[in-house]
Amino acid sequence: MANIKSQMKRIKTNEKARMRNRKIRSDLRTNIKKIETLIETEIKQAQEMLPTIYKKIDKAVSKGIIHQNKANRLKSNISKKVNGNAPIKQEAKLEKTEENSVNNKIRPTYRSYFYQY
């Protein structure tokens, strides 16, 4: 614990700022998740929610909670998703066949690898 009076005051103010920053960051993440779920279900509501998301992102930048470049990236990605310009991620699934099955591969044993007869 600090002995200096001004340092004790700084500890209190830093704790208040930390709590404020956590609240704003948490609120921002929550709203981003909300709009991403709305994009999948109700696109009109997502479009109506865009200005409020932009406002919250800009407020986080002005408070110094997130960097301006990150804010621009977030806004760009959200607007792409809402407007339908974002590429859809598709997971490539490997069909299970006899050629790519793990159990069907012939692997050299430890002994045969090091001790060739």
C-alpha positions in Angstrom: 0.0 0.0 0.0 1.2 3.5 -0.8 2.4 5.8 1.9 2.1 9.1 0.0 -1.3 10.8 0.2 -1.5 11.7 -3.5 -0.6 8.1 -4.4 -3.5 6.9 -2.3 -5.8 9.2 -4.1 -4.5 8.0 -7.5 -5.2 4.4 -6.5 -8.8 5.3 -5.8 -9.2 7.3 -9.1 -7.5 4.5 -11.1 -9.9 1.9 -9.6 -12.9 4.1 -10.6 -11.5 4.5 -14.1 -10.8 0.8 -14.4 -14.4 -0.1 -13.4 -15.7 2.5 -15.9 -13.6 1.1 -18.6 -14.6 -2.5 -17.8 -18.3 -1.5 -18.0 -17.9 0.3 -21.3 -15.9 -2.6 -22.8 -18.3 -5.2 -21.6 -21.3 -3.2 -22.9 -19.6 -2.8 -26.3 -18.9 -6.6 -26.5 -22.5 -7.4 -25.5 -23.9 -5.1 -28.2 -21.6 -6.5 -30.9 -22.8 -10.0 -30.0 -26.4 -8.8 -30.1 -26.1 -7.3 -33.5 -24.3 -10.5 -34.8 -27.3 -12.6 -33.7 -29.7 -10.1 -35.2 -27.9 -10.3 -38.5 -28.6 -14.1 -38.6 -32.3 -13.7 -37.7 -33.7 -10.2 -38.3 -31.7 -8.0 -40.7 -34.0 -5.0 -40.4 -33.5 -4.7 -36.6 -29.7 -5.1 -37.2 -29.7 -2.2 -39.6 -31.7 0.0 -37.1 -29.2 -0.9 -34.4 -26.1 0.1 -36.5 -26.0 3.8 -35.4 -26.2 2.9 -31.7 -23.3 0.4 -32.1 -21.3 3.0 -34.0 -22.0 5.5 -31.2 -20.8 3.1 -28.5 -17.7 2.3 -30.5 -16.9 6.0 -31.0 -17.5 6.7 -27.3 -15.1 3.9 -26.3 -12.5 5.5 -28.6 -13.0 8.9 -27.1 -12.6 7.5 -23.6 -9.3 5.8 -24.7 -10.7 2.3 -24.1 -10.1 1.0 -27.6 -7.8 2.2 -30.3 -9.1 4.1 -33.3 -7.9 1.5 -35.8 -9.7 -1.3 -33.9 -12.9 0.9 -33.8 -12.7 1.4 -37.6 -12.1 -2.4 -38.1 -15.1 -3.2 -35.9 -17.4 -0.8 -37.7 -16.3 -2.0 -41.1 -16.8 -5.7 -40.2 -20.2 -5.0 -38.7 -21.4 -3.0 -41.7 -20.1 -5.6 -44.1 -22.1 -8.3 -42.2 -25.3 -6.2 -42.1 -25.1 -5.2 -45.7 -24.4 -8.8 -46.8 -20.9 -8.1 -48.3 -19.0 -10.3 -45.8 -17.7 -13.6 -47.1 -19.5 -16.5 -45.5 -17.2 -18.8 -43.6 -17.7 -22.4 -44.6 -15.8 -25.2 -42.9 -14.3 -27.6 -45.2 -15.3 -31.1 -44.1 -13.2 -34.0 -45.1 -15.3 -36.9 -46.1 -14.4 -40.1 -44.3 -13.1 -42.6 -46.8 -10.7 -45.4 -46.7 -7.9 -43.3 -48.2 -7.9 -40.6 -45.6 -8.9 -42.6 -42.6 -6.4 -42.5 -39.8 -6.6 -46.1 -38.9 -5.9 -47.3 -42.4 -2.5 -45.6 -42.7 0.5 -47.8 -42.4 3.0 -46.2 -40.1 6.5 -47.4 -39.4 7.1 -48.5 -35.8 9.7 -47.0 -33.6 11.9 -50.0 -33.8 11.7 -50.2 -37.6 12.4 -46.6 -38.0 15.7 -46.7 -36.0 16.7 -50.3 -36.4 16.6 -51.3 -40.0 17.2 -55.0 -40.4 
